[in-house]
Amino acid sequence: LGCPVEACLLDPLRAATDPRFQGAAGTVFFDPLLADAMRAGSVPRSSVDRYSVVVMAGIAAEAELHGQAEGGRADEQALVRLLTSLDGGRSWDYAKITNQARWAASSAALLVRAHRPAFD
């Protein structure tokens, strides 16, 4: 999806000591299109959708691998932070955020399944 990975840690103890991870294991990525759009003050829906899918991909991968996802709270919080920051939260109420998260998780799950050999 065009978002270069900067770091990946699966060990929660190591993640707790690395400031890039805010105490939770996972992946740090950089979306140059989103960064540019945020600097310009106008984030297109395509950037919001791409970010949403990438953020929810960890949850989707865990569910695909284990049949359920137990983690992901930090991912969900990152998505909520982004969406509510876009225009002070005026456009993103609870129902819209929930729908965006569901859509993104479903899209991520389809991508994980479609590219399962790369995931394994």
ABEGO torsion letter per residue (X at the ends): XGBBBABBBABAAAAAABAAAGGBBEBBBBBAAAAAAAAAGBBBAAAAAAAAAAAAAAAAAAAAAAGBBABGAAAAAAAAAAAAAAAGGAABBAAAAAAAAAAAAAAAAAAAAAAAAAAX
